[in-house]
Every structure is written in structure tokens, then in C-alpha cells.
Amino acid sequence: MNAEHLLTVDMLERQLTPAGCDGYAAWANAVLAADAACALWAEGEARLDEAGFNRCLIPQAMGGQWRGLDVLMDLFRVLYRKDPCLGLGYAGSSFIACCNIWAVGSPTQQRTVAQALHRNEKVACSYYEPEHGNDLSAVEFSADRQDGRWVLEGEKQVTSNIARSSVFVAFARTSPQPGSRSHTQILIVKSQLPDGSLQELPRHSSVGMRGVQLGGVRFDRTRLPAAADDELLLGTEGKALETTLRSFQVTRTLLPGMFVGVLDSGLRLATRFSLQRQLYGRCLADFPSARQVLSLALLDLLLADAFSRLGARALHVHPEFCCLYAPSIKIVVPKLLIGAMNRLADHLGASFYLTESEFGLFQKLLRDIKPAGFAHVGRPACQLTLLPLLFMLARKNAATPEAARLSPMLASDAPIDEPIDFNRLQVAPTGRDPLLDSLLHTAPLLGAALATQVLAARERLLDKLQTLDPRDISATAPAGHYQLSTLYAGLLAIAACLQWHQTAAEKLPLALTQLMVKRQLVHLQIAPDEGLDESEADYVCQRLFDDYRRRVSFDLMHYPLQGWEE
């Protein structure tokens, strides 16, 4: 791959909001106007076309730039910082589909999708049906063979970009039998469908992501053109659930990480508001209550970034454990982001409601961040997904006394040039979890008091998992068991923070790491929520204000930003 032609975060920032052309007011007003019209920011889409963003979704062998997933997450964050609808509506749906196509698609299917993306066309992926929630095994949309041809029957709803796509993946029932071998993913090329056979359903109304086309389609016994299975079926017939379990490990990791960009912009606007607002002859940012809100939001952002960034790299260097890490990220990160944005909305007060003010973008960001929590598998489904895996993990821990070791490439700045190998992703853990085990070595860095709390929580988790009844790890599990998944996920977030501190202390110094860990212990209800003392809030706010004035991202990477001129 020619490094000179690689799309980078800096290049994308400049492309999306060119210097001297789009100051904050100009692009923010354009985004808000598109939102009011329930449309995507057209100029933003055109600039992404010009930048060749879709190349980042295409394997190198097909002329693309699909590489390290931490880099892809950072590129998507550029879009989410400006307009979350642009992130999801321009390429997010294509990314979800691509994770299935690059995982199990035939060479013919992969060429079809790569060519569509090179032409800047949209690709969609439809899994769920509203009446069945997150239960993929209950999907009724069907594909069955008749006289050697596949026939489609049923509806797919609430799917991003399904009306704008030229190609889409449909999760379909291919057997009337119950169980995990009754569904197959079908790659549907719209141009090959019989005229009039595809009925588009009205857009599903939504409060957030107004610009994203959340539509649906209906087929009424539509006979697909005669074609070989390797042109229509994604992977082996009947194995869609297994494919999905693997591709979800990628999407559940990266999608929450992309939404960190939304909080970055929300916190930037709240910081600007605090520095400009005068109360009783003082700057709002000087009030302890304001500094408390801002500093806690930054800690939550850094927690979310540390965990999602580590998870993105784990897909390459520890893929055998991403069946555990991906749902954990989906449990932890959206809650951090949404909670922080809600508190920042309270901080802005009445200014939050003024869509035409300098801070009008904030209310759109707040609406648009909500799907991070429930879209593409919700938090309860991820908690339930983890339970049987943790049951297995506890027994592997008991059977293997020696702690597992992490790869030095996990928490590292070293670029990952090779694309993810989907075949290495597992549906169940293969041994002891090296990230959970890493707490045994890194927790003492926090000091005696914090280390004791963290290690005691880890020991308590493993003890409770050992006593789980196998009958209590299904959908009928007691509510208290779901908290074991939450505790496990929260401990992994702490372990991620410590890994970044250990390998990049200049980005995450000990004092900041300790505050992040304390914050996560509060989220886990292990420590009381007493907030930060004045000196701690001042310390965190100093970092926040420095990053704000330097116009760099608030995450660990400190990318230079463009388009935020005052």
C-alpha cells in the first residue's frame, strides 16, 4: 500500500472542513439545516466522495485501504464529530455490511461490493425485525428454493440506507426448522431484481439521526435471477448466526468507539460555553460546580476511548478473546457517552434548547448519540451474550493456574498494517482472559487503596461465576446475574486504562489514570459517588482547557482539529 495516498485523520479533517472556507458557524449551520430537513449534509457527503472515504472499507487487494481497525475508528470519528448522521448515513451502514462480506463472501461477491464502494454507492445490511427485537433466531423474512431459484418473502424494516443502497445484505430464514442452522445471509443486488419486485417502505420516524434513511423493503414471493450460490448466499447455507457472531465482534467494538467523537464535540461546545458565559461577574468555568461537570465528562470520554481503542487493536492481536471484549465495550462505552452528554445538557441550561445559537449543534448531538445505547444490539442483549461465555471463562481460569499474557502490540502506537483475519475470531473464549489477568500486574500501579478495590472486585467476580448454575445463564437468568456481565466489562475498562498508562504514560499519566479508575469504580457502584475534590477537578480541567485551546481531540491521540475557529 502506498503510504503517500493513505487517507489520514489530518487529511480528512482538512477535506471535510477546509481552512478559511468552513469555520464552525458555517458548517454547523449547514448540518443543522440538513437535520431540520431530515436530510444528510449534502456538502459533507460530496467532500467524503472527493476524499475517497469508502476506500477505507475496501481490502487492499481490491484497491482499498482497509487496515488497522483503530485507524478506521479514528477516521469515522472525524465524521461523528461534525455530524453523527454523516458517520452512520454515509459509510456506517456500509461498514456493517462489509464485516460480513469480507468475512465469508465469495470472490464474486467481494468484487461486486468493492466495485460499488469505489463508485461511492451505498451498501446496507438488514438483520433485525422490530417484532422480534434482538432475537435473530426468530427472524421471519425468508428465502427458499423453488425450481432452482431463490424466492424472497417478507419485510425488512428500520435499516440504515436500505433505500439508498445499490447492494444490501439480508438476514433470511432458509429453513422452517427452529435452531441456529435455519438462517442464511443473502447478498441482493438491486439492479438484478425483476422490475417492480422491490417495494420500499416509508422511513421510520426518529428523534435522533434524522438525516439517516431508516427505511425498509418488502418482497412478495420475488424470484431472484438464476445464479450460483456463491453470488447470492453469503457463506454456507444455514450458518448466518455463526457468521453474525463473528462480524458483531467487529461492529460492536468499533461503532461505540466511533460515537466518542460525538462526546468530543459536545464537550467542546460545553467548554466554549463555560469559558464565554459570565455569571455574577465571573466566568462560568471558574465555578467549582462547572469544573466538576466538565472534568467528569472528560474522564468518561477518556475511559470510553481507552477501552474502545484497546478493543479495536485486540481484534488484530487477540481475536480469540474478542467474543468477550466486544459485548463488554457495548455495555460500558455507550453508557459513559450518553451519561456525560446528559450532564453537559443540564450544564448548558436553557442554552441547550436554542437551536439557532452558537451552541445549537449540541441538542442535535445529544439526540444523535442515543442510538449508541440501543442500536445494533442493546445493552441487555450484550449482558446476556456474556453470561454463558463468562461461565466458560471461570472454569478455564480454575483449570489453568498460570495467568495469561497480553501482546505488547495491544496498547501501542505501532501501526497495524494487516487487515483483520475474520477466521481467527472465536465464538467462545479459548483460555484465560489476558486482559482480565493483566490486572494482577497493573493494579498495584494505582497505589494500595485503589489496587485493593480493583483486585477484590476481580476476585469477587470470579468467585460468583464459579457458583453459577448452568440453568441460570440463559434468557431467563435472574436480574442479578446480568450485573456479573456489567462488573466484568467494567473491570476490562479499568484494565484498558492501566495498559495505556503502562505503555504511554505521557498520554495517560498516573494521576489521570487513578481518577479514571476511581470514576469507573463509581460507575460499577463499588465506590460512592462523591465527585472530585477541588484540586482533582482543577487538574482535569487544566488538561481539558489546554486541549481545547490547542484545538486537538480530547482523546488519547490528540488529533489536530479543523473547523472549530471561534
N, C-alpha and C positions, 0 to 999 in steps of 0.2 A: 504494500500500500504506500502510495506517495504521500509522505507526511506533509508536504507543502500544500496539498489540496484537501487535507482533513479539515472538516468543519469543527471549529473550537468554540468554547463559550464566549471568548472575547469577540471572535468574528460574528457570532450570532447576535450578540448584544448590539454591535455596530450596525448589523444588517437590519435588525428589527426596529431600531430607533436611531437613525443616522444623526450624527452630530450636527447641530445647527438647523436641523430640519424638524425634529420632533422633540421639543422639550416636554417636560412632564405634562403640562396643561394640554398640549396639542394631542398627544397620543391617548391620554386618559379620557379626554372628552370624546375622542373618536370611539374608544372602547365602550364608554357609557352610552353613546348614541346607538351603537350596534346592539347593546344589551336592551335598550328601550324598544328597539325594533325587533327583538327576538331573532337577531341575526348574528353571524360571526363577523368579526372585524375584518372587512374585506381587504384593506390595505395590508394588514398583518399577514393574511394568507398569501397575498401576492408576493410579499417580501420573503416569506418562507419558501415559496416556489422558486424564487430567484436564487435563494441561498442553497437550494438543493437539500433541504432538511430531510426529505424522505430517503436520501442515500444512507442515512444513519440507521435505517431499518432494514437494509438490504445486505446480505452477506458479501464479503469481499470478492468471492469467486464469481459473483454476478454483477460486479461493477459498483458495489456499495461500500459502506464504511461501518458496518455492524462490527463493534469491537467491545472493549470493556464496558460492562453494564453500569458501572459507577459513572463513566463519562456520559453514557446515554442519559442517565438520570439527571446529570447536571445540565445537559443540553435541553432537556424537557423543562427543567426549572426556569430557564430563561423565558419560555413561553408562559408558564404558570405565574411568574412574577408580573408579567404585563397583563395577561388576560387568561384566567383558567379555562375559559371556553375555547380559546385558541389552542391550548395544550391538549385538551381532550378532543375537540372538534376537528382540528387539523390532522393530528397524527396519532392521538391516543388510541382511537379505535383500531387503526391500522397496526399499531404495536401489539395490541391484544391478539389480533388475528395472526400476526406474523409468528408469535410464540408457538402457535400450533403448526403453522406451515413449515417453519424451519425445523421443527422437532420431528415431524413424521411425514411431511408432504413428499410426494414423488418428485423426481426431477422436472417432470412436465408441469406439475402444479407450482413448484417453486419458481420456474421460469415465468409462468403466467402472472404470478403475483409480483415478482420483481419487475417485470415489464410495466405492469400497471403503476407501480410506485415510481418508476423512472419517468412515467408520463404525468406524475403528480396527481394520479387518481386516488380515490379513497377506497380502503378495504375495511370491511366491517366483520364483526363476529357476534353471533347471537347464541347465547347459552340458555338463559332462563325464560320461564313463563310466569307471569305475575301470580297466577292461581297456585303455583307450586313453590313459590319463594326460592330458597336456596337449594331445594331438593332436585338435583339434576336427574336422579334415577326415576323421577316421576314425569319427566318431560314427555308430552304427548305429540308434539309435531313429529310427523312420521315420514319415512322414506321406505318404500317397499318395491320389490321387483315384480314386474308384470311383463311377460313375454320378452324377457331380456332387457327391459328398460326400467329405469328407476322412476317412481311416481311419488311426488311430494304432496302432502296433505296437511293443512293446519295453518296456524298463525305463529308468528314471532313478533313480540312487542318490546317496547322500551329498549331499543337497540341504537346505540350511537352511530350515526352516519349511514344507517342501512338504506335510506333513500338516496343519499349522495354517492354511495359506493358503486363501483363497477364490478366488484367481486366481493362475495361475502361467504363466511363460514357459518353453517347452521348445524347446531347440535340436534340430532334427529333420532327418533326411535326407529330401529330397524328390525326389532323383534317384539312380538306381543308379550313375551315372557318377562316376568319380573327378574330383578337382579342386576348385576354390574356388567353383564355382557350383552345388553339389549340396545345399546345406543352407538351411533357412529357419527362422525363429523363429515359433512358434505360440503365440498367446495363448489359454489354456484357462481357461474359467470353469467351476468345478466344478458349480455349480448347474444348468448346461445339459447336463451329461453324462447319458447314459442310466443309469438305476438299476443299480447293481452292476457298472458297467463299469470303475470305477477301483479297483484293488487296491493298498492301502497296504502297503509293505514294512517290516520291522522297522527300528528305529533302528539306525544304525551305531554300534557302541561306540567310545568315545574316552576318552582320559585327560584332556584339557582340554576346555573348553567343554561340560561335562557337561549343563548345563541347556538347551543348544540342541538343538532337534529336528532331527537329521541323518538324515532318513529317505529314503524312495524310493517310487516308484509303478510299477505295471505296467499296461500296456494290452494286451489280446489282441484285435486286429482290431476296435477300438472305432470305430464310425461316429459322427462328430460330427454334431450337428444341421445341417440345411441352413442356410447363412448365407453372406453375401457375404464375399469375401476380405478386405475391409477390417475385418471383425470378427474374423477368425481369424489371418491372416498379418500378422506384424509387418514392414512394409516390403515390398519387391519379392521375389517368389519367387526363391530361389537366391542371394540376396545377404546371407545371415546372417553370413558370415565378415567381410564388409566392415563391416557394422553393428557386429559384435563388436569389430573392431579400433578403432573409434571409441569405443564405450562403455567398453572396457577402459582407455582413456586417462584416463577419469574415475575408475573404480573402483580402478585400480592406483595412482593418486595419493592418493585420499582414504582408502582402507582402511588402508594402512600408517600414514598420519598419525593416524588415529583411535587406533591402538594406542600412540601416545605417551602417552596417558592411563594406560595400564597401568603403564608405567615410572614415571610421575609418582607413582602410589600406592605402587609397590614401593620407590622411593627414599625416599618419605615415611616408610614403615614402617621402612626400614633406618636412616634418620636418627634417628627416635624411639628405636629400639633402641640406637643408638650413644650417644645423649645420656643414656639411662637406665642402661645397663649399666655396672657398676663392676668393674674388674679391678685387683688389687694396689693398692687404694686410689685408683685414678684412673678418670676417666670414659673409656669406650672411645673416644669421639670425640676424645680428646686424643692417642691413639696415632697415629704417622705412618702406619702401615700402614692403619688405618681411614680416615684422611683421604684416603689415596691412592685407596682403593676408591670412596669417596663422591664425590670430586671427579671422577674419571674417568667415573663414571656420569652426573654432571650434564653434563659435556662431551658425552657421547654423546647425551643427551637433547636438548641444545640443537642439536647437529648435525642430529638427526632432525627436530626442529621447524622449524629454519630451512629445510631442504630441502623438506620436505613442505608447509610453509606457502607457500613461493615457488611450488611446483608447483601448488598449488590456485589461486593467483591467475593463474598462467600459462594455465590453462585458459580464462580470460576474455580476457587481454590478449595472449598469444602462443600461441593454439591451434594455429597451423601447425607448432609445434615440440614439441607435447606427445606426439607419437609417439615422440620421443626422451626426453623428460623423465619420462614415466610409468613405463616399464620401468626407468629409472635409479633412480627413487625406490624401486621394489620391490626392486631389487638392494641398495641401500645401507641404507635405513631399518630393515627387519626385522632385519638382521644387527646393527646398532647396538643395537637394543632388546633382542633376545634375549641378546646377549653381556653387556650391562650387568646384566640380571636374573640371569643365571647367576652372575656375580661377586658380586652382592649376596646371593645364596643362600649362597654359600660364606662370606661375611662374617657372616651370621646364625648359621652353625654349626648346632648341634643345635636351636636355637630355630626354625629353618626347618621342622622336621618336626612341631612341636606345633600341631596344627590348632585346639586349644581355648585357646591362649594369646592374649595381646593381639596377637600378630603372626601369628595363624593365617591371616589373609587372604592373607599373602604367598605361601604354597605354591599357593593357587588361582590367584593372578595369574601365577605362574611357569608353571603348566600351561596357562593360558588364552592366554598370549602366543605359544606355539609356532606356532599356525596362521598367524601373521603372516608366517612364512617360507615356508610351502608352500601355503597355501590360496589359491584364486583365482589360479592361475598361480604356479609356483615360481621360485626364483632362476635355475636353469639355463635355463628356458624364456625368461625375460626377457633373459638374456645372449645367447641365440640370436636372439631377436627383434631385438636391437640391431645385430647384426653386419652384415646387409645394409644397414641404414639408415646405419650409420657408414661403410660402403664408399661409399655415395652422398654422404654429407656431406663426406668427404675430397675427393672430386672437385669438389664445389661450392666448397669452400674454395680449391682450386687455381685454379678458373676465375674466382673473384671476389676480387680482392686486397683490397678495402676491407672492414674489419671491420663486422659488423652491430651495430646499436644496440638496447639494451633500452628498453622503455617505462618511463617514470618511475612508472607505476601498479603496476609489478610488486612491488617491495619497498616497500610503502607501507601506512600505516594507513587510507588513504582507503577508505571502504566501497564495495563493488561491489554496486550495486542491481539490475543487469540479470542475468537468468539466463544460463547458458551457451548459446551458439549451437552446437549439435552439428554443424551443416553446415560450420562453419569448421575443424573438426578434420580433419587430413590423415593419410593412411596412410603418407606419406613426407615427409621434410623438403623445404621449398621453396627453401632457400637456406642461407647460412652461419648457424650456430647463434649467436644473440646472447648467450646465457648463457656459452657456452664462450669466445666472443670477449671478453666483459667482463673476463676475467682479465688481458687485455693492459693494461687501465686500472686495475684494482683491486688486482692482486697487489703492485705497488710499495708499497701502504699497509702491507704486512706487515713491511717492512724488507728489506734487501738479501739476507740469507741465505735467509729463507723464500721471498721472491719468486723467487729464482733456482731453488729446488727446484720450485716450482709451475709456473713458465713452462717449465722444462726438461722437466717431465713432460708438459705440453701439447704441446710441440714433438715430443717422442718419440712420443706417441700419434698425431699427425697423420702423422708420417713412416712409422710402421708401417702405418697404414691405407692410405697411398698404395701400399704394396708388396703389399697383399693380393691374392691370386689369387681371382678371382670364383668359382672352384670350391671355395674354402675358406670360404665364408660360409653354408653350409647346415648341416643337422643332422649332417653328417659332418665338420664343422670340427675341426681339431686342438684339443686342450685349451688350448694356449697362446693361441689366438685368443679364447677366452672371457674371458681376462684383459684384453683390449683393451676389452671392454664394461665390465668392472669398473673399469678405470682411467678411462674416460670418465665413468662415473657418479660416481666419487669426486671427480673434478675439478669436476663440476657442483655437488656438495655444497659444495665449497670456495668456488666462485663464489657460491653462495647465501648463505653466511655473510658474505662480503665485501659483497654487496649490502645485506644487512640492517644491517651495520655502517655502511656509507656513508650510508644514509638514516635510520637510527635508532640513532645511536651511544650514546644514553642507555640503550637496551635492550641493546645489544651493544657495549660499549666495546672499544677496540683490544686491550688486554691479554688480554681474554677471547677475542676473535676469533683472536688469534695462537695461543692454546692450543688452540682448536678446530681450527684448520688443522693444527697440529702433530699433533694426535690423528688427524685424517683421513689425514695422510701416513703415520702408523704403520699404520693400517688398510690402506692401499694398499701396505704393505711398501716404501715409498720411504725412510722414516726408521726407525732402530732403535727398538724399544720399550723406552725407558729410563724410562718413567713420568714423573711430575712431580717437580721438586725441591721441597724443603720449603716454600719461600716461595710457589711456584706453587700447591701443594696448599692452603696456608693461604688464599690469595687466593680460590680457587674455593670452598672450604668456607665462607668467610665469606659469600659470596653465597648458598650453599645454606642455611646456618643462618638467615640473615636472612629468606629466603623462607619457610622452614619456620615460623619464629616469627610471621611476618605472616599465615600461613595463606593463601598465594597459590600459584597454579600455578607450577611450576618453568620453564615455557616462556617464550617471549618476551613473551607477553601478560600474565602475572602476574594472572590472574583471581582474585578472592576466592573461596575455597572454603568450603563448609559441611559440617558433619558430621564434622570431624576433631578435635573437642574431646577433650582428654586426660582 
